[in-house]
Amino acid sequence: MRPISLFNTLTRKVEPVVPVAPGSVSLYTCGPTVYNYAHIGNLRTFLFQDLLKRTFRGAGYEVRHCMNITDVEDKIIRDSQGDLPADAPNEARHAAMGALTDRFTTIFIEDLETLRIQRADFLPRATAYIPQMIRLVQDLEARGLAYAREGSVYYRIAGLPQYGCLAHLDREGMQAGASVDADEYERDSVTDFVLWKAAKPGEPWWDSPWGPGRPGWHIECSAMGMELLGERVDIHSGGVDLIFPHHENEIAQSEGCLGHKWVNHWVHGEFLMVEGQKMAKSLGNFFTLRDLVAKGIDPISLRYAIQSNHYRKVLNFSFEGLRAADNSLKRIRAFRKRMEGEGQAGGGPWKEAVDPAARLTEAREAFWNALADDLNTPEALAAIFTLISDLNAQDDHAALTRDERDAVLAFLDEADGVFAAWPHEKASLDAEVEALVEARRAAKAAKDWPAADRVRDELKAMGIVLEDRKDGTVGWRRA
């Protein structure tokens, strides 16, 4: 296993990741709030998290990955309840909320598959963990860190001296005291935040010791993360916009309950700008993945364009950048095809000849050293392109042997295990079929029959025959 170092937002230093269980990394990543399509700024975060996971796996670690689905939250309730009458029963309100979140969960998973983002080992929905959330709030009450008021429960931040450690807040210089019900708020007002919200007219609710209500946003991740990954987590990641208040409040809730550090490494990805501006529908620069695909953009070019930039630097998305990414991928893929062939070298001596095996070893070490240094993807990719230049020149003069070519292909496979952008064509086709089969399964599970039928027709057009098995799984074969 190769040691990996990452920038820790908690300490503001690049530090080695030392797993609690040697050889196995526990990773919690904040997932989507499923009330609308994910835009490309959201997808940058999920692509960064996929790079993070793939790097650890490629370096020899087992990774236990949990990514939550937030399916109850202020915006979800706003968008799902508007068409219901004021006297609608709670069951109808839950059904309306579920219909909205099921739809956008399916769409989100389809986007992940399109971008070759690996599925998390655990993909919990917040609404499936309400009992765990209630128990966590009760534990905080018992410890004097939470108090009830008018059916809601709030976290008493004065009871946790280290509150503000992640966002590096100056608590003495902040406004303090008042409690807040909103899930998101500004960091210049350090307030007691809501753990459990009393039911309001027109909202779905659950029974609780404090009366009917629903969880606050922050308690959801603490409850799911502690339940599925345990009391000590190696890495927790998300976008920089989640540092405060969301991740700060997760620390308060989890460590207030546990009495010890919960997460060792907090890792955050930077924002994505579009043509130098923040995304806004009014500016016409607000894009979903489907918007780009409709414009003829290869999703894997988007994947590469995002991952070829360092995750801690603000990324300026542009269509010119996508074209450059596409050209870079064509160069790697062309080199791969060349290595798959037998070579047509001119022969004869060459004064700048290199030892292909030694050059390959050098490139592999440079590649992994770059990734091990806080996921330095620009340097990792530079190692690949330098290798391409050197070996193309070598192959022009003295053809590489079959063994040398196969060794190069093995390294390209190894690197593609991280970037997922230049697979062997047959492997790529099989992965595409598997992704479509999984998308159909997810659509059927969500009872989205039109989507399931569309995927089935797409597979049929590719010459794929689906086989329903007795154990409930689905196999496939080529006609």
NUTILO-546776 format. One record per residue (C-alpha): x, y, z; residue in three letters. Coordinates in Angstrom, 1 decimal. Layout:
<fibas>
FIBA        X        Y        Z   residu
FIBA        X        Y        Z      ala
...
</fibas>
This chain:
<fibas>
FIBA        X        Y        Z   residu
FIBA      0.0      0.0      0.0      met
FIBA      1.2      3.5     -0.9      arg
FIBA      0.9      6.2      1.8      pro
FIBA     -1.5      9.0      0.7      ile
FIBA     -1.4     12.5      2.1      ser
FIBA     -4.4     15.0      1.9      leu
FIBA     -5.0     18.6      3.0      phe
FIBA     -6.9     18.4      6.3      asn
FIBA     -9.4     21.3      6.6      thr
FIBA     -9.4     20.8     10.4      leu
FIBA     -5.6     21.5     10.7      thr
FIBA     -5.0     23.4      7.5      arg
FIBA     -2.1     21.1      6.7      lys
FIBA     -1.3     18.3      4.2      val
FIBA     -1.1     15.3      6.4      glu
FIBA     -0.7     11.5      5.9      pro
FIBA     -4.0      9.6      6.1      val
FIBA     -3.5      6.9      8.8      val
FIBA     -6.6      4.7      8.8      pro
FIBA     -8.0      3.6     12.1      val
FIBA     -8.1      0.0     10.7      ala
FIBA     -4.8     -0.6      8.8      pro
FIBA     -5.4     -1.1      5.1      gly
FIBA     -9.0     -0.1      5.2      ser
FIBA    -10.2      3.5      4.7      val
FIBA    -13.7      4.6      5.9      ser
FIBA    -15.0      7.4      3.7      leu
FIBA    -18.2      9.5      4.2      tyr
FIBA    -19.1     11.9      1.5      thr
FIBA    -22.1     14.2      1.6      cys
FIBA    -24.5     13.3     -1.2      gly
FIBA    -27.2     15.3     -3.1      pro
FIBA    -30.3     16.9     -1.8      thr
FIBA    -32.7     15.3     -4.3      val
FIBA    -35.2     18.0     -5.3      tyr
FIBA    -33.8     18.9     -8.7      asn
FIBA    -31.1     18.0    -11.3      tyr
FIBA    -27.5     18.2    -10.1      ala
FIBA    -25.6     20.9    -12.0      his
FIBA    -22.0     20.7    -13.1      ile
FIBA    -20.8     22.5    -10.0      gly
FIBA    -22.4     19.7     -7.8      asn
FIBA    -20.9     17.1    -10.1      leu
FIBA    -17.4     18.5     -9.7      arg
FIBA    -17.7     17.6     -6.0      thr
FIBA    -18.8     14.0     -6.8      phe
FIBA    -16.1     13.6     -9.4      leu
FIBA    -13.5     14.8     -6.8      phe
FIBA    -14.9     12.2     -4.3      gln
FIBA    -14.7      9.5     -7.0      asp
FIBA    -11.1     10.4     -7.7      leu
FIBA    -10.4     10.3     -3.9      leu
FIBA    -11.9      6.8     -3.6      lys
FIBA    -10.3      5.4     -6.7      arg
FIBA     -6.8      6.7     -5.7      thr
FIBA     -7.0      4.9     -2.3      phe
FIBA     -8.2      1.7     -4.0      arg
FIBA     -5.5      2.0     -6.7      gly
FIBA     -2.9      2.5     -3.9      ala
FIBA     -4.0     -0.9     -2.4      gly
FIBA     -6.5      0.1      0.3      tyr
FIBA    -10.0     -1.3      0.9      glu
FIBA    -12.4      1.6      0.9      val
FIBA    -15.7      1.5      2.8      arg
FIBA    -17.7      4.4      1.3      his
FIBA    -21.0      5.9      2.5      cys
FIBA    -22.7      8.7      0.6      met
FIBA    -26.1      9.9      1.9      asn
FIBA    -29.2     10.9     -0.1      ile
FIBA    -30.9     13.9      1.6      thr
FIBA    -34.5     13.2      0.9      asp
FIBA    -36.1     15.5      3.6      val
FIBA    -35.1     19.1      3.8      glu
FIBA    -36.5     22.6      3.5      asp
FIBA    -36.2     22.9     -0.3      lys
FIBA    -37.6     19.4     -0.8      ile
FIBA    -40.7     20.2      1.3      ile
FIBA    -41.1     23.5     -0.5      arg
FIBA    -41.1     21.8     -4.0      asp
FIBA    -43.1     18.7     -3.1      ser
FIBA    -46.1     20.1     -1.1      gln
FIBA    -47.3     23.0     -3.2      gly
FIBA    -50.0     21.2     -5.1      asp
FIBA    -51.6     19.6     -2.0      leu
FIBA    -54.6     21.0     -0.3      pro
FIBA    -54.1     22.6      3.1      ala
FIBA    -55.9     19.7      4.8      asp
FIBA    -54.0     16.9      3.1      ala
FIBA    -53.3     14.0      5.4      pro
FIBA    -49.7     13.2      6.5      asn
FIBA    -49.6     10.1      4.3      glu
FIBA    -50.3     12.1      1.2      ala
FIBA    -47.6     14.6      2.2      arg
FIBA    -45.1     11.8      2.6      his
FIBA    -46.1     10.3     -0.7      ala
FIBA    -45.7     13.6     -2.6      ala
FIBA    -42.3     14.1     -1.0      met
FIBA    -41.3     10.5     -1.9      gly
FIBA    -42.4     10.9     -5.5      ala
FIBA    -40.2     14.0     -5.9      leu
FIBA    -37.1     12.5     -4.2      thr
FIBA    -37.5      9.1     -5.9      asp
FIBA    -37.5     10.8     -9.3      arg
FIBA    -34.4     12.9     -8.7      phe
FIBA    -32.6     10.1     -6.9      thr
FIBA    -32.9      8.0    -10.0      thr
FIBA    -31.8     10.9    -12.2      ile
FIBA    -28.8     11.5     -9.9      phe
FIBA    -27.7      7.9    -10.1      ile
FIBA    -28.0      7.9    -13.9      glu
FIBA    -25.7     11.0    -13.9      asp
FIBA    -23.2      9.2    -11.7      leu
FIBA    -23.2      6.2    -14.1      glu
FIBA    -22.9      8.4    -17.2      thr
FIBA    -19.7      9.9    -15.6      leu
FIBA    -18.4      6.5    -14.5      arg
FIBA    -18.5      7.5    -10.9      ile
FIBA    -18.4      4.4     -8.7      gln
FIBA    -21.4      3.6     -6.6      arg
FIBA    -20.9      4.0     -2.8      ala
FIBA    -21.0      0.9     -0.7      asp
FIBA    -23.7      2.5      1.4      phe
FIBA    -26.3      4.9     -0.2      leu
FIBA    -28.6      5.6      2.7      pro
FIBA    -31.7      7.8      2.4      arg
FIBA    -32.2     10.2      5.4      ala
FIBA    -35.9      9.2      5.8      thr
FIBA    -34.8      5.6      6.5      ala
FIBA    -32.8      6.7      9.5      tyr
FIBA    -35.3      8.8     11.5      ile
FIBA    -35.2      6.5     14.6      pro
FIBA    -31.4      6.8     14.7      gln
FIBA    -31.7     10.6     14.4      met
FIBA    -34.2     10.7     17.3      ile
FIBA    -31.9      8.6     19.5      arg
FIBA    -29.0     10.9     18.7      leu
FIBA    -31.0     14.0     19.7      val
FIBA    -32.0     12.2     22.9      gln
FIBA    -28.4     11.4     23.7      asp
FIBA    -27.5     15.1     23.2      leu
FIBA    -30.3     16.1     25.5      glu
FIBA    -29.1     13.7     28.2      ala
FIBA    -25.6     15.3     28.0      arg
FIBA    -27.0     18.8     28.4      gly
FIBA    -26.1     19.7     24.8      leu
FIBA    -29.6     20.0     23.5      ala
FIBA    -32.8     21.6     24.7      tyr
FIBA    -36.4     21.5     23.6      ala
FIBA    -38.6     24.5     22.9      arg
FIBA    -42.1     24.5     21.5      glu
FIBA    -41.7     21.1     19.9      gly
FIBA    -38.3     21.8     18.4      ser
FIBA    -34.9     20.8     19.8      val
FIBA    -31.8     22.9     19.5      tyr
FIBA    -28.1     22.2     20.0      tyr
FIBA    -26.5     24.3     22.8      arg
FIBA    -23.2     25.3     21.2      ile
FIBA    -22.0     27.0     24.4      ala
FIBA    -21.7     23.4     25.8      gly
FIBA    -19.0     22.5     23.3      leu
FIBA    -15.8     24.6     23.7      pro
FIBA    -14.3     23.3     20.4      gln
FIBA    -17.3     24.5     18.3      tyr
FIBA    -16.0     26.4     15.3      gly
FIBA    -12.8     24.4     15.0      cys
FIBA    -13.4     23.3     11.4      leu
FIBA    -14.4     26.7     10.0      ala
FIBA    -11.8     28.4     12.3      his
FIBA    -14.5     30.7     13.7      leu
FIBA    -13.6     33.6     16.1      asp
FIBA    -16.4     32.9     18.5      arg
FIBA    -15.7     35.9     20.6      glu
FIBA    -16.2     38.2     17.7      gly
FIBA    -19.4     36.6     16.5      met
FIBA    -23.0     37.4     17.3      gln
FIBA    -24.3     34.7     19.7      ala
FIBA    -27.3     33.5     21.5      gly
FIBA    -30.4     33.3     19.3      ala
FIBA    -31.5     29.9     18.0      ser
FIBA    -32.0     29.3     14.3      val
FIBA    -34.4     27.0     12.5      asp
FIBA    -33.0     27.4      9.0      ala
FIBA    -30.7     24.6      7.7      asp
FIBA    -28.3     27.1      6.1      glu
FIBA    -27.2     30.4      7.6      tyr
FIBA    -24.3     32.9      7.6      glu
FIBA    -21.1     32.3      9.7      arg
FIBA    -21.1     35.7     11.3      asp
FIBA    -24.0     34.6     13.5      ser
FIBA    -23.0     31.7     15.8      val
FIBA    -26.3     30.4     17.0      thr
FIBA    -27.8     27.4     18.6      asp
FIBA    -28.9     25.3     15.6      phe
FIBA    -32.0     23.1     15.1      val
FIBA    -31.7     19.3     15.5      leu
FIBA    -35.4     18.5     15.3      trp
FIBA    -38.1     20.8     13.8      lys
FIBA    -41.6     21.0     15.2      ala
FIBA    -44.2     20.3     12.5      ala
FIBA    -45.6     23.3     10.6      lys
FIBA    -48.9     23.4      8.7      pro
FIBA    -48.4     21.9      5.2      gly
FIBA    -45.4     19.8      6.0      glu
FIBA    -44.9     16.0      6.4      pro
FIBA    -44.0     14.9      9.9      trp
FIBA    -42.9     11.9     12.0      trp
FIBA    -43.8     11.1     15.6      asp
FIBA    -41.1     11.9     18.2      ser
FIBA    -40.7     12.4     22.0      pro
FIBA    -41.1     16.1     21.4      trp
FIBA    -44.3     15.8     19.3      gly
FIBA    -44.8     15.6     15.5      pro
FIBA    -41.9     17.0     13.5      gly
FIBA    -39.0     16.3     11.2      arg
FIBA    -35.2     16.2     11.4      pro
FIBA    -32.9     19.2     10.8      gly
FIBA    -30.5     18.8      7.9      trp
FIBA    -27.3     18.5     10.0      his
FIBA    -28.5     15.7     12.2      ile
FIBA    -29.1     13.5      9.2      glu
FIBA    -25.4     13.0      8.2      cys
FIBA    -24.3     12.5     11.8      ser
FIBA    -26.8      9.7     12.4      ala
FIBA    -26.2      7.9      9.1      met
FIBA    -22.4      8.3      9.3      gly
FIBA    -22.2      7.0     12.8      met
FIBA    -24.6      4.1     12.1      glu
FIBA    -22.9      2.9      9.0      leu
FIBA    -19.2      3.7      9.4      leu
FIBA    -18.9      3.7     13.2      gly
FIBA    -17.6      6.0     15.9      glu
FIBA    -14.3      6.8     14.2      arg
FIBA    -14.2      7.8     10.5      val
FIBA    -11.0      8.2      8.5      asp
FIBA    -12.1     10.8      5.9      ile
FIBA    -15.2     13.0      5.5      his
FIBA    -15.5     15.1      2.3      ser
FIBA    -17.7     17.5      0.5      gly
FIBA    -17.6     20.9     -1.2      gly
FIBA    -16.1     24.0      0.5      val
FIBA    -19.7     25.4      0.8      asp
FIBA    -20.4     22.6      3.4      leu
FIBA    -17.6     23.6      5.8      ile
FIBA    -20.0     25.9      7.7      phe
FIBA    -22.5     25.4      9.0      pro
FIBA    -23.1     21.8      7.9      his
FIBA    -19.8     20.1      8.7      his
FIBA    -19.2     22.2     11.7      glu
FIBA    -22.5     21.2     13.1      asn
FIBA    -21.9     17.5     12.2      glu
FIBA    -18.8     17.7     14.4      ile
FIBA    -20.7     19.3     17.2      ala
FIBA    -23.5     16.6     17.1      gln
FIBA    -21.3     13.6     16.7      ser
FIBA    -18.5     14.5     19.1      glu
FIBA    -20.9     15.9     21.6      gly
FIBA    -22.5     12.5     21.7      cys
FIBA    -19.4     10.3     21.4      leu
FIBA    -17.1     12.4     23.6      gly
FIBA    -14.1     12.0     21.3      his
FIBA    -13.0     13.0     17.8      lys
FIBA    -15.3     11.5     15.1      trp
FIBA    -13.4     12.2     11.8      val
FIBA     -9.7     12.3     11.4      asn
FIBA     -9.5     14.0      8.0      his
FIBA    -11.9     16.6      6.6      trp
FIBA    -11.3     17.1      2.9      val
FIBA    -13.1     19.7      0.8      his
FIBA    -13.3     20.5     -3.0      gly
FIBA    -13.4     24.0     -4.4      glu
FIBA    -16.1     25.7     -6.4      phe
FIBA    -16.6     25.6    -10.2      leu
FIBA    -17.1     28.8    -12.1      met
FIBA    -18.5     29.0    -15.6      val
FIBA    -16.6     31.3    -18.0      glu
FIBA    -15.4     33.2    -15.0      gly
FIBA    -18.8     33.7    -13.4      gln
FIBA    -20.9     31.9    -10.8      lys
FIBA    -23.6     29.8    -12.4      met
FIBA    -27.0     31.5    -12.7      ala
FIBA    -30.0     30.7    -14.9      lys
FIBA    -30.3     34.4    -15.6      ser
FIBA    -26.8     34.4    -17.1      leu
FIBA    -27.5     31.4    -19.3      gly
FIBA    -24.5     29.6    -17.9      asn
FIBA    -26.3     27.1    -15.6      phe
FIBA    -25.7     23.6    -17.0      phe
FIBA    -26.8     20.1    -15.9      thr
FIBA    -25.0     17.0    -17.4      leu
FIBA    -28.0     16.5    -19.6      arg
FIBA    -27.6     20.1    -21.0      asp
FIBA    -24.1     19.3    -22.0      leu
FIBA    -24.9     16.0    -23.5      val
FIBA    -27.6     17.7    -25.6      ala
FIBA    -24.9     20.0    -26.9      lys
FIBA    -22.9     17.0    -28.1      gly
FIBA    -20.4     17.0    -25.2      ile
FIBA    -18.8     13.7    -24.3      asp
FIBA    -19.5     13.2    -20.6      pro
FIBA    -16.0     11.6    -20.2      ile
FIBA    -14.5     14.8    -21.6      ser
FIBA    -16.3     16.7    -18.8      leu
FIBA    -15.0     14.1    -16.3      arg
FIBA    -11.4     14.5    -17.5      tyr
FIBA    -11.7     18.4    -17.7      ala
FIBA    -12.7     18.5    -14.0      ile
FIBA    -10.3     15.9    -12.7      gln
FIBA     -7.3     17.2    -14.5      ser
FIBA     -7.5     20.3    -12.3      asn
FIBA     -6.5     20.2     -8.7      his
FIBA     -9.5     19.7     -6.5      tyr
FIBA     -8.5     22.6     -4.1      arg
FIBA     -8.4     25.2     -6.8      lys
FIBA    -11.4     27.1     -8.1      val
FIBA    -12.1     25.6    -11.6      leu
FIBA    -13.2     27.9    -14.4      asn
FIBA    -15.4     25.7    -16.7      phe
FIBA    -15.4     26.7    -20.4      ser
FIBA    -16.3     25.0    -23.7      phe
FIBA    -12.7     25.7    -24.8      glu
FIBA    -11.5     23.8    -21.8      gly
FIBA    -13.7     20.9    -22.8      leu
FIBA    -12.3     20.9    -26.3      arg
FIBA     -8.8     20.8    -24.8      ala
FIBA     -9.8     17.9    -22.5      ala
FIBA    -11.2     16.0    -25.5      asp
FIBA     -7.9     16.5    -27.4      asn
FIBA     -5.9     15.3    -24.4      ser
FIBA     -8.0     12.1    -24.2      leu
FIBA     -7.6     11.5    -27.9      lys
FIBA     -3.9     11.6    -27.4      arg
FIBA     -3.9      9.1    -24.6      ile
FIBA     -6.3      6.8    -26.5      arg
FIBA     -4.3      7.0    -29.7      ala
FIBA     -1.2      6.0    -27.7      phe
FIBA     -3.1      3.1    -26.2      arg
FIBA     -4.1      1.9    -29.7      lys
FIBA     -0.5      2.2    -30.8      arg
FIBA      0.7      0.1    -27.9      met
FIBA     -2.0     -2.5    -28.7      glu
FIBA     -0.5     -2.9    -32.1      gly
FIBA      2.8     -4.5    -33.1      glu
FIBA      4.6     -1.3    -34.2      gly
FIBA      6.1     -0.2    -37.6      gln
FIBA      9.4      1.3    -36.5      ala
FIBA     12.0      2.5    -39.0      gly
FIBA     14.8      0.7    -37.3      gly
FIBA     18.4      1.6    -36.9      gly
FIBA     20.3      3.3    -34.1      pro
FIBA     19.0      6.4    -32.3      trp
FIBA     21.2      8.6    -30.2      lys
FIBA     18.3      9.5    -27.8      glu
FIBA     17.1      6.0    -27.2      ala
FIBA     15.6      5.2    -23.8      val
FIBA     15.1      2.0    -21.9      asp
FIBA     11.3      1.5    -22.1      pro
FIBA     11.1     -0.6    -18.9      ala
FIBA     13.1      2.0    -16.9      ala
FIBA     11.2      4.9    -18.4      arg
FIBA      7.9      3.2    -17.5      leu
FIBA      9.0      2.6    -13.9      thr
FIBA      9.9      6.3    -13.7      glu
FIBA      6.5      7.3    -15.0      ala
FIBA      4.6      5.0    -12.7      arg
FIBA      6.5      6.4     -9.7      glu
FIBA      5.9     10.0    -10.8      ala
FIBA      2.2      9.3    -11.3      phe
FIBA      1.7      7.8     -7.9      trp
FIBA      3.9     10.3     -6.1      asn
FIBA      1.8     13.1     -7.5      ala
FIBA     -1.5     11.5     -6.4      leu
FIBA     -0.1     10.7     -3.0      ala
FIBA      0.7     14.4     -2.5      asp
FIBA     -2.8     15.7     -2.0      asp
FIBA     -4.2     14.3     -5.3      leu
FIBA     -2.0     16.4     -7.5      asn
FIBA     -3.7     15.3    -10.8      thr
FIBA     -2.0     17.9    -13.1      pro
FIBA      1.4     16.3    -12.1      glu
FIBA      0.1     12.8    -12.4      ala
FIBA     -1.2     13.4    -15.9      leu
FIBA      2.0     15.2    -16.8      ala
FIBA      3.8     11.9    -16.0      ala
FIBA      1.6     10.1    -18.5      ile
FIBA      2.0     12.6    -21.3      phe
FIBA      5.8     12.7    -20.8      thr
FIBA      5.8      8.9    -21.1      leu
FIBA      3.7      9.1    -24.3      ile
FIBA      6.2     11.6    -25.9      ser
FIBA      9.2      9.5    -25.0      asp
FIBA      7.9      6.1    -26.0      leu
FIBA      6.3      7.4    -29.2      asn
FIBA      9.7      8.8    -30.2      ala
FIBA     11.4      5.5    -29.2      gln
FIBA      8.8      3.4    -31.1      asp
FIBA      9.4      5.5    -34.2      asp
FIBA     13.0      4.4    -34.3      his
FIBA     13.2      1.1    -32.6      ala
FIBA      9.9     -0.7    -32.1      ala
FIBA      9.0     -1.7    -28.6      leu
FIBA      8.7     -5.4    -28.0      thr
FIBA      5.4     -7.1    -27.3      arg
FIBA      6.4     -7.5    -23.6      asp
FIBA      7.3     -3.8    -23.4      glu
FIBA      4.0     -2.8    -25.0      arg
FIBA      2.0     -5.0    -22.7      asp
FIBA      3.8     -3.4    -19.7      ala
FIBA      2.8      0.0    -21.0      val
FIBA     -0.8     -1.1    -21.4      leu
FIBA     -0.8     -2.5    -17.9      ala
FIBA      0.2      0.9    -16.6      phe
FIBA     -2.4      2.7    -18.7      leu
FIBA     -5.0      0.3    -17.2      asp
FIBA     -3.7      1.1    -13.7      glu
FIBA     -3.9      4.8    -14.3      ala
FIBA     -7.4      4.4    -15.9      asp
FIBA     -8.5      2.8    -12.7      gly
FIBA     -8.1      6.3    -11.1      val
FIBA     -9.3      8.5    -14.0      phe
FIBA    -11.7      6.1    -15.8      ala
FIBA    -11.3      8.0    -19.1      ala
FIBA     -9.3      5.7    -21.5      trp
FIBA    -10.4      2.1    -20.9      pro
FIBA     -9.8     -0.8    -23.3      his
FIBA    -12.7     -0.5    -25.8      glu
FIBA    -14.3     -3.9    -25.0      lys
FIBA    -14.0     -3.2    -21.3      ala
FIBA    -15.6      0.2    -21.9      ser
FIBA    -18.5     -1.3    -23.7      leu
FIBA    -19.1     -3.9    -21.0      asp
FIBA    -19.0     -1.2    -18.4      ala
FIBA    -21.5      0.9    -20.4      glu
FIBA    -23.9     -2.1    -20.6      val
FIBA    -23.5     -2.8    -16.8      glu
FIBA    -24.3      0.8    -16.1      ala
FIBA    -27.5      0.7    -18.2      leu
FIBA    -28.6     -2.6    -16.6      val
FIBA    -28.1     -0.9    -13.2      glu
FIBA    -30.0      2.2    -14.3      ala
FIBA    -32.9      0.0    -15.4      arg
FIBA    -32.8     -1.8    -12.0      arg
FIBA    -32.9      1.6    -10.2      ala
FIBA    -35.7      2.9    -12.4      ala
FIBA    -37.8     -0.3    -11.7      lys
FIBA    -37.1      0.0     -8.0      ala
FIBA    -38.3      3.6     -8.1      ala
FIBA    -41.4      2.4    -10.1      lys
FIBA    -40.3      4.7    -12.9      asp
FIBA    -41.6      2.4    -15.6      trp
FIBA    -41.1      4.8    -18.6      pro
FIBA    -37.4      5.2    -17.7      ala
FIBA    -37.0      1.5    -17.3      ala
FIBA    -38.6      0.9    -20.7      asp
FIBA    -36.3      3.5    -22.3      arg
FIBA    -33.2      1.8    -20.9      val
FIBA    -34.5     -1.6    -22.0      arg
FIBA    -35.0     -0.3    -25.6      asp
FIBA    -31.5      1.3    -25.6      glu
FIBA    -30.0     -2.1    -24.6      leu
FIBA    -32.0     -3.9    -27.2      lys
FIBA    -30.7     -1.5    -29.8      ala
FIBA    -27.2     -2.4    -28.7      met
FIBA    -27.9     -6.1    -29.3      gly
FIBA    -28.1     -6.9    -25.6      ile
FIBA    -30.5     -9.6    -24.3      val
FIBA    -31.6     -9.3    -20.7      leu
FIBA    -32.1    -12.4    -18.6      glu
FIBA    -34.2    -12.3    -15.4      asp
FIBA    -32.8    -14.8    -12.9      arg
FIBA    -34.6    -16.7    -10.2      lys
FIBA    -32.7    -14.8     -7.4      asp
FIBA    -34.1    -11.5     -8.6      gly
FIBA    -30.9    -10.3    -10.3      thr
FIBA    -30.6     -9.6    -14.0      val
FIBA    -28.0    -11.0    -16.3      gly
FIBA    -27.2    -10.0    -19.9      trp
FIBA    -25.7    -11.4    -23.1      arg
FIBA    -25.1    -10.3    -26.6      arg
FIBA    -27.6    -11.5    -29.1      ala
</fibas>
